[in-house]
Amino acid sequence: MKDKLNAILLEINPKGNIGYKDNFLTRGYETTAGSNVLKGYISHYSATVVDLFEKNGFVTKAKFNCDAWAHGSSGENSDFGAVKNPWNNAYTPGGSSSGSSAAVASNYTKYATGTDTGGSIRLPAAFTNSSAIKPTYGAISRYGIVAMASSTDCPSLIAQNVKDVEVLFKIVSREDKKDANTFSSKRSLRGGQFKPGSLKIGLPKEYFIEGLDREVSEAVRQARQVLTEDGYKIENVSLPHTKYGIAVYYLIMPVEVASNLARYDGVRYGQARSFFGEEAERRIILGTFTSSAGYSAKYYQKAAKVRTLIIQDFDQVFKKVDVLLTPVSPTPPFKLGEKANDPLKMYLSDVLTVNTSLAGLPSLALSCGFTKKNLPIGMQFVGPRWSEPVLFSVGKRYQELTDWHKRKPSI
Amino acid sequence: MAQAETEYLVFVLAIMNQMYTPVIGLEIHVELATRSKMFCGCPADHFGKEPNIQTCPVCLGLPGALPVPNKKAIEWTILLGLALNCRINRSSKFDRKHYFYPDLPKGYQISQYDEPIASGGSLKLKIDEERTIGIERVHLEEDTGKLLHNTVNGEKVTLVDFNRSGVALVEIVTEPDIHSATEAKEFAQELQRIIRHLGISDCDMEKGSMRLEANISIAESGKRKEESELPAYKVEVKNLNSFRFLERAINYEIERQTALLKAGRKPRQETRGFVEKLNATRTQRYKETAADYRYFPEPDIPPLEFSNEFIDNIRAKLPQLPQDIAKQLENKYGIRSSYARLVAADKELTDYVLAVIDEAKKARMKTDSLVGLIINQKIDWHKVKPEQLVTEMMKTKAAQVSDDTTLEQWVKQAVADLPKVVADYKAGKKAAIGVLIGKVAALSNGSADASVVKKILEEKLSR
């Protein structure tokens, strides 16, 4: 089925109320992960997340388009065509969960899932005036979701406001005996009352860098003002290793990608390896190179060490503040085709989201304004592991104080 | 001969004998007998099952499936590590080992690379002299599927059976401390005995639950700077489906490689397979460099951390091992060494024999001959209870007189009747004692305990 935005790959039940990014397996239905390699592949079982939603009365409506294998920041790497932003069809709705954000923003569905490996739910939420949580790594089971980079893959949730996101999160955030990373002795969500006056919000200076779009920085500044006036304490903080995030992410992620895509070897699934798109090929080659003998120590293992430093930065900062506030993307939504032929430029769209992915931290993305061209601008609240309740409380409070999230695109 | 000449000769002989020293290391895979597979809940017992009935998304490597490690398999690997005197690494992890093969559904095998569960162990062997073979590592991984080469509708095809895919597999790697086929065979057999004793695998080579690979090279002693220096090549031999093949393949390789070296040629670094029909090894794969498996830590499984308490609990479950049992049977119960080793090799038999010894002690019976009866299969020990066996023996051998006074009488008479035989014995013909024992047997109508008679005779005649 072709919809106007090209967000829907498969409609399962028009009366349903939740849609899944097409890398979630849905028993009996096709799952392509946006790639021709899996075209025609019928899921043998359902993802744990899908099972949990169905058990709790949700009805599956559709499967959503996305960048092939969730590789991308704009949705343009889908083998089934790019998704259009409902706010302006010439723009990207963000990627890789492009269909999910477009569907939620255009009110095709109120609830959708996505995945976030380096920013793939947050960028789409920010670009479409939606709200989304990339949870603590391990909070939501990855079982039954086509793997991209296993150590940062997070099943994620997107809706029209934070309140709804929290409802979804409470249903699917649980231990799953089929995903060893959901077992944790530290698995306990932060409890208690989170009154504005009791919470400290940190602004990491490395996230307000040169090159940050002026409209984005102004929107986040205004959000800060709203929160300050409400009684939140704001403090400037520093995460010194931030600048290495992109390099580390683009060394570690492709290694895991190359490994996870090895099973699509042409022996079992629909199509041959020649059906892999350019971006997947690029990551397979890059990951194979950086993990091969003689190079692994120089690249992959070194990156793993710097990753530890990035995690330590956050550990330090969360001794001082409860939550961090940063923009999601250095720019407002960009045009379809604008970065598609420049992978490096595209990779930099993730510059403000990859570090939290590498550290496995929860991050709530929501809108905080619009550009002069009436395109949404997003911000994110980041907390320590298992601090989702804190993020939701701040997010909900912000949406009580503002009404950006109530704006709808005219379609 | 002058001393210098003697020394020279010894030196030449040493060179002739030791110029070519086989350097052998073994890699042994053992399928653990856990109920479920290594990373999923499918039954692990795959032997003889209809193809592909014991599979699930995890062991088929379907999109989205994730591995969850089997705790029992980890405990058993630790247990084996302890039995092999290894250090149990307090933190360990799984890694992905990448290679392409149709029986490997994920394109990588979950194995362990630089942090195996156990390392640095040793195993003592008793052949002619005592030898200690170092154990480099014991690690845990998953088995692969199986390729079946069939003809379907007249067409030759290769089919894949994934029943075996994901079964827990332990790999034991020795140091290159083995120097002969006999040693290699004895090591493998001792390992089999230990593992069976631990009850963690049936180690059945026919079913493929124990698989042997040997790395063989020849060191030219004159050319090595140090004793520890290894040859610059090694030949890996696979397809060793029995201890006999292991022995034959190694002997074949020693001859083949030595001949090449003697001809001034260096054997090629390669993988060879043992071909039963030819009783020889043949080249399988030839590669100049080692394969690049692109190992990296398996992100789907959190690192393993073992507390001292966890390891101590496993250590407490470590049973007495065959070598210790044999020693105990010999030293404590006077069972002859050959019997003791045979008994100790079988855990069930060990338990049985210990029970028999217990009963025999109560009945003041001699244990060595009783064990002999069991070993020589004079009785079916699976059917006869220990106390029953001892009672039976007491009955049938009721007439078997072993009390010294009665025996002494008969011995005296035998000695008196056969003075010539006694003279022969005293003159050094030790075999003559047999005639005297025979005489006592005749006098007692076969009721005399021959071993006691022998002892009394020896004592009497040595005076």
Interface residues (C-beta under 8 A of the other chain):
Chain A: N23 L25 T31 A33 L38 Y41 H44 Y45 A47 R142 Y143 G144 I145 V146 A147 A149 S150 S151 K177 K178 D179 A180 N181 F183 V255 E256 S259 L261 A262 R263 D265 V267 R268 Y269 T288 S291 S292 A293 S296 Y300
Chain B: P57 G61 L62 P63 G64 A65 L66 P67 V68 P69 R96 H98 F100 P102 P105 K106 G107 Y108 A290 D292 R294 Y295 F296 P299 D300 I301 P302
